[in-house]
Amino acid sequence: MAGQKFTVKEESTLLEYLYTIYPGRSKTGIKNMLSKGQIVLCGKQTTAFDAKVHKGDRLEVLAKGVSIARSHVYSAREELEKTGVRIAYEDDNYIVADKPSGLLTISTARGSASKSGHKEMTLYAILNAYVKVQARSRRKEDLTEGRTPDRSTAKIWIVHRIDKGTSGLVVFAKNERAKDILQSRWKELILERNYVAVLEGDFPEDSGTIESWLVENPKSLKVYSVPEEIRGAHYAVTRFTVLARTKASARDINGHTAQRPYSLVQFSLDSGRKNQIRVHSADRGCPVAGDTKYGAVTDPFHRLALHAESLVFKNPYSGETLELSSPLPEVFGRIVF
């Protein structure tokens, strides 16, 4: 019975349908299969007796050992989501995570201790723990079903990162080869990468391109623009489109409240330099709201108002073009455009 797969032929509840495909098995035995997580409906493990099944739905019956192993993965996914992280895409080689603002992508070179002195949680650590659970569960499945388990080390590799205050999509690889392929063919495989930001001020142009060389001050870690190449500078190209402009009441860092102009702007990157959008926005006299590092005087959302909204990339293994998106944070709605 374990390992069997079915295609549902008629509308019913899950329990009633199981009775019809296993007429010789006791009702108690079938209920036990459900309660122990051995039933997978349309790719999702379920214990709901009254779940609706529809014609064409896929149904799978798992061995007990396999069902336990998979339940651990589902539990790990639930724990991951409690941290505010959402998995936007996942296969055997890549994970694209939707990161909340305030979470580091990965520990910095100077360390990532919190104010209490404890090591600060990172997206990398959260995802690394998740894939380790996946690997352990997969090994249990293999042993249960008589296959030789994969004993290789389970971990993730960072492909790129976004700032702690920025929310949105970040790509990780599940093996070193997948990381190397995507990084070495970045411009070929990353077809589109868009951000949306709420900027202070009335952005001076409706659309266009910002180009400069970016240099980081090693002491302050602040990045600034220079018009031509100098030692340590990196060429950066940012394309922008103003989506909307408005005025809203906001309090500045000195406690003064006034009506202030804001712009909602979409950015796409031809290059991915540190703080690139933040610096180029400030260069136009319109820093990202909440970004006091680069000149913002208001913080209407109590976070950096920058969001990695969408990502289009060609999967080098499957050849599939993936179009992924992350909804704008709800707090951005405090300023109505």
Phi, psi and chi 1 to 4 in degrees:
 res  aa     phi    psi   chi1   chi2   chi3   chi4
   1 MET       -  -44.9 -178.3 -179.3  -64.8      -
   2 ALA   -61.5  138.3      -      -      -      -
   3 GLY    90.1   -4.3      -      -      -      -
   4 GLN   -73.9  147.3  -74.2 -175.0  -52.6      -
   5 LYS  -126.1  142.8  -63.3 -178.6 -179.6 -179.8
   6 PHE  -134.6  156.6  -56.7   87.6      -      -
   7 THR  -114.3  122.0  -61.1      -      -      -
   8 VAL   -62.7  135.9  175.0      -      -      -
   9 LYS  -106.8  -12.1  -64.6 -179.0  179.1  179.0
  10 GLU  -154.4  157.3   59.2 -173.6   29.3      -
  11 GLU   -67.4  137.9  -53.9  -72.7  -44.8      -
  12 SER  -171.9 -177.7 -177.7      -      -      -
  13 THR   -92.0  159.1   63.0      -      -      -
  14 LEU   -59.8  -47.4 -178.7   52.8      -      -
  15 LEU   -62.4  -45.5 -177.3   59.3      -      -
  16 GLU   -63.0  -36.9  -70.0  -60.1  -35.5      -
  17 TYR   -68.8  -37.7 -163.8   76.4      -      -
  18 LEU   -62.7  -37.1  -71.5  171.8      -      -
  19 TYR   -59.1  -39.2  -71.9  158.6      -      -
  20 THR   -72.4  -32.9   64.3      -      -      -
  21 ILE   -87.9  -14.3   59.7  177.2      -      -
  22 TYR  -125.8   64.7  -68.5  119.0      -      -
  23 PRO   -64.7  -22.6   24.9  -35.1      -      -
  24 GLY   -92.5   -3.1      -      -      -      -
  25 ARG   -98.3  146.0 -171.1  173.0  177.9   86.6
  26 SER   -66.0  151.0   71.1      -      -      -
  27 LYS   -63.5  -33.7  -69.2 -174.3  176.6 -178.4
  28 THR   -64.4  -42.4  -60.6      -      -      -
  29 GLY   -62.9  -40.0      -      -      -      -
  30 ILE   -68.2  -40.2  -69.1  174.4      -      -
  31 LYS   -63.5  -35.3  -71.6  178.7  179.2  178.4
  32 ASN   -65.5  -38.2  -75.8  -21.1      -      -
  33 MET   -59.6  -42.2  -71.9 -165.5  -59.4      -
  34 LEU   -66.5  -49.8  -95.8  171.1      -      -
  35 SER   -64.2  -27.2   63.3      -      -      -
  36 LYS   -91.9    8.1  -67.8  176.6 -179.3  177.7
  37 GLY    75.6   24.8      -      -      -      -
  38 GLN   -85.1   -6.2  -71.0  178.7 -105.4      -
  39 ILE  -103.5  128.4  -54.5  -57.3      -      -
  40 VAL  -116.5  119.4  177.1      -      -      -
  41 LEU  -111.9  119.2  178.7   62.7      -      -
  42 CYS    52.6   41.3  -64.5      -      -      -
  43 GLY    84.8    2.0      -      -      -      -
  44 LYS  -124.4  128.0 -173.1  173.2 -177.5  179.4
  45 GLN   -64.9  133.1 -148.4  168.1   -0.1      -
  46 THR  -141.3  149.5 -177.6      -      -      -
  47 THR  -119.7    7.6   58.4      -      -      -
  48 ALA   -78.2  112.1      -      -      -      -
  49 PHE   -62.2  -36.8  -73.1   30.1      -      -
  50 ASP   -96.8   14.6   57.7   -8.5      -      -
  51 ALA   -59.0  138.1      -      -      -      -
  52 LYS   -79.1  135.5  -61.1  -65.7 -176.6 -177.3
  53 VAL  -115.4  143.4  -65.0      -      -      -
  54 HIS  -123.4  155.0  -52.9  -78.5      -      -
  55 LYS   -55.7  128.0 -173.2  175.2 -179.4  179.1
  56 GLY    97.7  -12.9      -      -      -      -
  57 ASP   -62.2  147.6  -76.0   -7.2      -      -
  58 ARG   -94.4  135.4  -67.1  173.8  -67.8  107.2
  59 LEU  -130.2  133.9 -167.1   65.5      -      -
  60 GLU  -133.9  141.5 -177.8 -179.9    3.0      -
  61 VAL  -109.4  121.7 -179.4      -      -      -
  62 LEU   -96.2  153.1  -55.3  176.1      -      -
  63 ALA   -66.9  155.0      -      -      -      -
  64 LYS   -57.0  -44.8  -70.6 -178.9 -178.1  178.9
  65 GLY   -62.7  -38.6      -      -      -      -
  66 VAL   -67.5  -42.1  172.9      -      -      -
  67 SER   -62.5  -38.6   69.0      -      -      -
  68 ILE   -66.0  -43.3  -67.1  170.1      -      -
  69 ALA   -61.7  -44.8      -      -      -      -
  70 ARG   -68.8  -33.2  -69.9 -163.6 -171.4  177.1
  71 SER   -63.4  -31.1   66.9      -      -      -
  72 HIS   -65.1  -38.5  -70.1  162.9      -      -
  73 VAL   -66.1  -43.8  175.2      -      -      -
  74 TYR   -62.5  -40.1  -67.7  132.4      -      -
  75 SER   -64.1  -40.3  -64.4      -      -      -
  76 ALA   -64.1  -38.0      -      -      -      -
  77 ARG   -64.4  -40.8 -176.7   75.7  166.3 -105.7
  78 GLU   -64.8  -41.1  -70.4  175.6   -6.4      -
  79 GLU   -64.8  -39.6  -71.4  -59.2  -48.0      -
  80 LEU   -60.0  -44.7  177.1  149.1      -      -
  81 GLU   -67.8  -24.7  -69.7  173.5   -8.4      -
  82 LYS   -66.4  -22.1  -73.1  178.4 -177.3  178.1
  83 THR   -80.7   -4.5   67.8      -      -      -
  84 GLY    96.2   -1.8      -      -      -      -
  85 VAL   -88.4  136.6  175.3      -      -      -
  86 ARG  -120.6  137.9  178.5  179.9   70.8   90.4
  87 ILE   -85.7  112.7  -57.6  -64.7      -      -
  88 ALA   -84.6  -28.5      -      -      -      -
  89 TYR  -160.2  145.2  174.0   78.8      -      -
  90 GLU  -155.1  135.7 -179.3  178.6    8.3      -
  91 ASP  -141.8 -162.2   63.6   14.7      -      -
  92 ASP   -71.5  -13.9  -69.7  -20.3      -      -
  93 ASN  -118.4  -26.3  -62.5  -66.3      -      -
  94 TYR  -136.1  150.8  -63.0  105.4      -      -
  95 ILE  -127.5  129.0  -66.3 -179.0      -      -
  96 VAL  -109.6  116.2 -179.5      -      -      -
  97 ALA  -105.0  147.1      -      -      -      -
  98 ASP  -100.7  105.4 -166.1  -10.7      -      -
  99 LYS   -91.7  136.4 -177.9 -175.3   85.4   69.4
 100 PRO   -78.3  156.4   29.2  -34.2      -      -
 101 SER   -64.0  144.7  174.2      -      -      -
 102 GLY    94.9   -4.9      -      -      -      -
 103 LEU  -107.4  124.9 -179.9   65.9      -      -
 104 LEU   -63.8  142.7  -80.9  171.3      -      -
 105 THR   -69.2  -47.7  -57.7      -      -      -
 106 ILE  -153.1  156.9 -166.4  169.1      -      -
 107 SER   -57.8  140.7  -60.7      -      -      -
 108 THR   -83.4  166.4   61.3      -      -      -
 109 ALA   -61.3  -29.4      -      -      -      -
 110 ARG   -88.4    6.4  -66.6 -171.8  174.1 -171.2
 111 GLY    92.9  168.7      -      -      -      -
 112 SER  -139.3   49.9   55.6      -      -      -
 113 ALA   -77.9  140.1      -      -      -      -
 114 SER   -79.1  176.6   64.2      -      -      -
 115 LYS   -61.2  -29.3  -68.5 -179.5 -179.8  179.1
 116 SER   -78.4   -6.8   63.6      -      -      -
 117 GLY    95.7   -9.7      -      -      -      -
 118 HIS   -81.0  152.5  -62.5  -65.8      -      -
 119 LYS   -64.2  130.6 -170.9  173.4 -178.3 -179.8
 120 GLU   -76.1  138.8 -170.8  171.0   -2.3      -
 121 MET   -67.8  146.5 -178.6   57.6   67.3      -
 122 THR  -130.2  158.1   67.2      -      -      -
 123 LEU   -61.1  -39.3  178.6   59.5      -      -
 124 TYR   -57.9  -46.1  174.8   84.5      -      -
 125 ALA   -65.5  -40.6      -      -      -      -
 126 ILE   -62.3  -46.7  -68.9  169.1      -      -
 127 LEU   -71.6  -34.2  -67.4  177.3      -      -
 128 ASN   -63.0  -42.8 -143.7   35.5      -      -
 129 ALA   -63.2  -38.3      -      -      -      -
 130 TYR   -63.8  -46.4  169.8   65.9      -      -
 131 VAL   -71.1  -25.7  -61.0      -      -      -
 132 LYS   -67.9  -39.1  -73.2 -177.3 -176.3  -59.0
 133 VAL   -63.5  -43.4  172.2      -      -      -
 134 GLN   -55.3  -46.7  -79.5 -173.5  -37.9      -
 135 ALA   -65.0  -42.5      -      -      -      -
 136 ARG   -62.7  -42.0  -73.2 -163.8  -62.9  -90.4
 137 SER   -66.4  -38.5  -63.5      -      -      -
 138 ARG   -64.9  -39.0 -167.3  175.0  -63.7  115.8
 139 ARG   -63.9  -39.4  -75.0 -165.7  -74.3  -92.1
 140 LYS   -64.7  -40.3  -71.8  179.0 -178.7  177.5
 141 GLU   -60.7  -45.8  -77.6 -166.5   37.8      -
 142 ASP   -60.5  -45.0  -71.4  -20.3      -      -
 143 LEU   -64.3  -41.5  -71.7  169.3      -      -
 144 THR   -61.4  -38.5  -61.3      -      -      -
 145 GLU   -98.0   11.4  -62.2 -175.1  -18.2      -
 146 GLY    80.2   18.5      -      -      -      -
 147 ARG   -99.1  156.0  -63.9 -172.5  -62.9  -94.3
 148 THR   -74.8  119.8  -58.0      -      -      -
 149 PRO   -72.8  151.0   26.2  -33.5      -      -
 150 ASP   -81.1  115.9 -179.2   -0.6      -      -
 151 ARG   -97.8    7.4  -59.8  -71.3 -173.9 -177.3
 152 SER   -66.9  155.4   58.5      -      -      -
 153 THR   -67.6  131.6  -58.2      -      -      -
 154 ALA   -95.9  124.5      -      -      -      -
 155 LYS  -162.1  172.7   60.8  176.3  -68.6 -173.3
 156 ILE  -117.8  158.6   59.4  168.5      -      -
 157 TRP  -120.5  135.9  -81.6 -102.4      -      -
 158 ILE   -79.1  133.3 -172.7  165.3      -      -
 159 VAL   -98.7  -43.1  175.9      -      -      -
 160 HIS  -154.1  175.9   73.3  113.4      -      -
 161 ARG  -141.6  162.2   67.7 -173.4   71.9 -167.8
 162 ILE  -126.2  160.6   58.4  177.9      -      -
 163 ASP   -61.6  157.5  -64.2  -27.4      -      -
 164 LYS   -55.8  -43.5  177.7  179.4  178.3  179.4
 165 GLY   -77.2  -16.0      -      -      -      -
 166 THR   -83.8  139.9  -57.1      -      -      -
 167 SER  -105.9  167.2   54.4      -      -      -
 168 GLY   118.7 -158.1      -      -      -      -
 169 LEU   -82.6  132.9  -57.7  175.0      -      -
 170 VAL  -136.0  137.7 -167.7      -      -      -
 171 VAL  -102.1  132.8 -177.0      -      -      -
 172 PHE  -126.1  155.7  -68.6   83.6      -      -
 173 ALA  -108.6  151.1      -      -      -      -
 174 LYS   -94.7   -4.8  -74.7 -172.8  172.4 -179.4
 175 ASN  -152.5  160.2   56.7   76.2      -      -
 176 GLU   -66.3  -35.9 -167.6  167.8   13.5      -
 177 ARG   -63.6  -42.9  176.9  169.3  170.9   74.4
 178 ALA   -61.5  -38.8      -      -      -      -
 179 LYS   -63.4  -48.2  176.4 -161.4   72.2  112.7
 180 ASP   -62.2  -40.4  -69.3  -17.7      -      -
 181 ILE   -62.3  -48.3  -70.8  173.2      -      -
 182 LEU   -68.9  -39.7 -163.8   52.1      -      -
 183 GLN   -69.7  -40.9  -73.7 -175.8  -27.2      -
 184 SER   -73.0  -23.5   63.3      -      -      -
 185 ARG  -117.3   31.4  -62.4  169.2   58.8 -168.6
 186 TRP   -53.6  -51.3 -176.5  -98.1      -      -
 187 LYS   -67.6  -26.8  -70.1 -173.6  177.3 -179.8
 188 GLU   -80.6  -37.8  171.8 -166.3  -12.8      -
 189 LEU   -95.9  -29.7  -62.7  172.8      -      -
 190 ILE   -88.3   99.2  -57.6  -62.1      -      -
 191 LEU   -82.1  -27.1  -53.7  179.1      -      -
 192 GLU  -160.9  138.5 -168.5  175.8  -59.0      -
 193 ARG  -143.5  110.7 -168.0  154.0   57.4  112.7
 194 ASN  -116.7  143.2  -67.0  -37.5      -      -
 195 TYR  -122.7  154.5  -68.9   72.3      -      -
 196 VAL  -126.0  137.2  171.5      -      -      -
 197 ALA  -137.1  148.0      -      -      -      -
 198 VAL   -96.6  119.1  177.9      -      -      -
 199 LEU  -107.7  145.5  -52.1 -177.9      -      -
 200 GLU   -73.0  136.6  -68.3 -176.7  -10.8      -
 201 GLY    96.1  171.3      -      -      -      -
 202 ASP   -94.2  104.4 -171.7  -11.1      -      -
 203 PHE   -58.1  131.3 -154.2   77.3      -      -
 204 PRO   -69.4  -18.0   24.2  -33.9      -      -
 205 GLU  -131.4  155.7  -56.3  157.8   81.7      -
 206 ASP   -80.1  -33.4  -70.1  -23.1      -      -
 207 SER  -161.0  162.6   62.2      -      -      -
 208 GLY   158.0 -163.3      -      -      -      -
 209 THR  -133.2  136.8  -57.4      -      -      -
 210 ILE  -111.5  127.7  -55.1  170.4      -      -
 211 GLU  -128.9  136.0  -57.9  175.0   60.8      -
 212 SER  -165.9  175.1   72.9      -      -      -
 213 TRP  -101.9  132.7  -64.8   85.3      -      -
 214 LEU  -107.6  133.9  -60.2 -177.7      -      -
 215 VAL  -128.7  139.2 -176.5      -      -      -
 216 GLU  -103.4  131.7 -177.0  176.8   11.4      -
 217 ASN   -75.4  117.9 -176.7  -47.0      -      -
 218 PRO   -65.8  -20.2   23.5  -33.0      -      -
 219 LYS   -88.3  -49.4  -66.7 -176.4  178.3  179.4
 220 SER   -86.9  -16.0   67.2      -      -      -
 221 LEU    62.1   17.6  -59.5 -178.6      -      -
 222 LYS   -90.2  137.6 -173.1  173.5 -179.7  178.3
 223 VAL   -98.2  140.8  179.1      -      -      -
 224 TYR  -139.1  160.8   59.4   93.7      -      -
 225 SER   -93.7  144.5  -75.9      -      -      -
 226 VAL  -131.2  148.8  -67.5      -      -      -
 227 PRO   -75.5  -16.5   26.8  -34.4      -      -
 228 GLU  -144.1  164.0   57.0 -173.4   28.7      -
 229 GLU   -65.6  131.8 -174.8  176.0   10.2      -
 230 ILE  -133.3  174.4   62.4  173.0      -      -
 231 ARG   -60.3  129.1 -176.0  176.9 -179.2 -178.1
 232 GLY    84.2    0.2      -      -      -      -
 233 ALA   -87.8  151.1      -      -      -      -
 234 HIS  -125.4  131.3  -60.8  -78.8      -      -
 235 TYR   -70.8  134.6 -174.4   58.1      -      -
 236 ALA  -134.7  135.5      -      -      -      -
 237 VAL  -126.9  122.7  179.4      -      -      -
 238 THR  -124.1  125.2  -55.1      -      -      -
 239 ARG  -102.3  142.4  -56.9 -174.9 -170.2  -80.8
 240 PHE  -137.4  152.6   64.6   87.7      -      -
 241 THR  -140.3  124.4  -59.0      -      -      -
 242 VAL   -76.7  123.2  176.1      -      -      -
 243 LEU   -89.0  -33.7  -57.3  176.4      -      -
 244 ALA  -166.9  158.7      -      -      -      -
 245 ARG  -132.0  148.9  -65.5 -178.8  174.8   88.8
 246 THR  -158.5  177.1 -167.6      -      -      -
 247 LYS  -126.4  142.4  -73.5 -171.1  176.5 -179.1
 248 ALA  -147.2  152.6      -      -      -      -
 249 SER   -77.3  127.5  178.7      -      -      -
 250 ALA  -149.4  149.5      -      -      -      -
 251 ARG   -95.7  135.1 -178.8 -179.1  -61.6  174.2
 252 ASP   -88.6  179.8   65.4   20.2      -      -
 253 ILE   -67.4  -13.8   55.3  178.1      -      -
 254 ASN   -96.2    3.0  -63.6  -46.3      -      -
 255 GLY    89.0    7.8      -      -      -      -
 256 HIS   -90.5  128.6  -59.5  137.0      -      -
 257 THR  -101.6  134.8  -59.4      -      -      -
 258 ALA  -159.5  162.5      -      -      -      -
 259 GLN   -72.9  127.2  -75.6  -74.3  -40.2      -
 260 ARG  -132.2  146.3  -55.6  174.6 -171.3  -84.2
 261 PRO   -78.8  142.9   28.0  -33.4      -      -
 262 TYR  -135.7  153.6  -71.6   92.6      -      -
 263 SER  -128.2  135.8  -59.6      -      -      -
 264 LEU   -99.0  117.2 -176.3   69.1      -      -
 265 VAL  -128.4  137.4 -177.7      -      -      -
 266 GLN  -100.0  135.7 -176.6 -178.8   69.0      -
 267 PHE  -120.9  142.6  -64.7   94.6      -      -
 268 SER  -125.2  144.2   62.8      -      -      -
 269 LEU  -108.5  126.8  -57.3 -179.6      -      -
 270 ASP   -87.5  -15.9  -76.2   10.7      -      -
 271 SER  -141.1  159.4   54.1      -      -      -
 272 GLY  -123.2   76.9      -      -      -      -
 273 ARG   -95.0  156.8  -51.8  -57.6 -176.7 -170.2
 274 LYS   -58.4  130.1 -179.0  178.8  178.5  180.0
 275 ASN    58.1   22.8  -64.2  172.6      -      -
 276 GLN   -56.8  -52.0  179.0  175.5  -34.4      -
 277 ILE   -65.5  -40.3  -68.0  172.6      -      -
 278 ARG   -62.2  -42.4  -62.6  165.3   63.8 -177.6
 279 VAL   -71.2  -46.6  175.2      -      -      -
 280 HIS   -65.3  -34.2  -82.0  171.7      -      -
 281 SER   -65.5  -46.1  -62.5      -      -      -
 282 ALA   -62.7  -34.8      -      -      -      -
 283 ASP   -59.9  -29.6  -73.6  -11.7      -      -
 284 ARG   -88.3    5.0  -74.9  -67.0 -163.2  -88.5
 285 GLY    81.3   14.3      -      -      -      -
 286 CYS  -133.4   76.7  -64.8      -      -      -
 287 PRO   -65.4  157.3   24.9  -35.4      -      -
 288 VAL   -63.1  131.4  176.3      -      -      -
 289 ALA   -56.1  135.6      -      -      -      -
 290 GLY    87.0   -4.4      -      -      -      -
 291 ASP   -98.5   74.2 -166.3    5.5      -      -
 292 THR   -64.2  -23.3   55.1      -      -      -
 293 LYS   -59.9  -33.6 -178.0  176.8 -179.2  177.9
 294 TYR  -116.0   28.9  -69.0  104.5      -      -
 295 GLY   102.8    1.3      -      -      -      -
 296 ALA   -66.7  142.9      -      -      -      -
 297 VAL  -112.4   -2.9  -62.8      -      -      -
 298 THR  -128.0  158.1   66.4      -      -      -
 299 ASP  -140.4   67.6 -174.8   12.1      -      -
 300 PRO   -66.3  -20.7   25.1  -34.9      -      -
 301 PHE  -111.5    0.1  -47.3  124.2      -      -
 302 HIS    57.0   39.2  -55.5  -65.5      -      -
 303 ARG  -170.2  165.6   54.6  154.6  -71.0 -179.4
 304 LEU   -67.3  127.2 -174.9   69.9      -      -
 305 ALA   -87.8   56.4      -      -      -      -
 306 LEU  -133.0  133.3 -179.8   59.7      -      -
 307 HIS  -139.0  127.6 -179.0   69.2      -      -
 308 ALA   -80.3   96.2      -      -      -      -
 309 GLU   -81.9  -41.3  177.7 -166.9   37.1      -
 310 SER  -147.1  156.3   62.4      -      -      -
 311 LEU  -147.3  129.6  173.2   71.3      -      -
 312 VAL  -122.3  119.1 -179.9      -      -      -
 313 PHE  -142.6  151.8   82.7   97.4      -      -
 314 LYS   -92.8  119.7 -172.5  172.7 -177.1  179.0
 315 ASN   -68.8  116.2 -170.6  -43.7      -      -
 316 PRO   -67.1  -17.2   25.4  -34.6      -      -
 317 TYR   -89.0  -44.9  -71.1   88.5      -      -
 318 SER   -95.4  -19.5   67.6      -      -      -
 319 GLY    80.2   -2.2      -      -      -      -
 320 GLU   -73.9  139.2  178.3 -174.6    8.6      -
 321 THR   -92.3  119.0  -63.1      -      -      -
 322 LEU  -101.1  129.1  -56.6  165.8      -      -
 323 GLU  -114.0  106.2  -61.7 -177.7    8.5      -
 324 LEU  -114.7  147.8  -51.9  173.7      -      -
 325 SER  -145.1  157.8   62.7      -      -      -
 326 SER  -129.9  128.4  169.3      -      -      -
 327 PRO   -64.0  149.8   23.5  -33.4      -      -
 328 LEU   -60.4  140.4  -76.2 -179.2      -      -
 329 PRO   -56.5  139.8  -24.8   34.6      -      -
 330 GLU   -59.2  -32.2  -69.2 -176.4    6.8      -
 331 VAL   -64.3  -24.0  -68.2      -      -      -
 332 PHE   -61.5  -21.7  -76.1   16.8      -      -
 333 GLY   -70.3   -7.4      -      -      -      -
 334 ARG   -65.7  -24.7  -68.4  177.7 -172.9  169.0
 335 ILE  -108.6  111.6  -67.5 -179.6      -      -
 336 VAL   -87.4  120.2 -179.8      -      -      -
 337 PHE   -98.5      -  -72.9   92.4      -      -
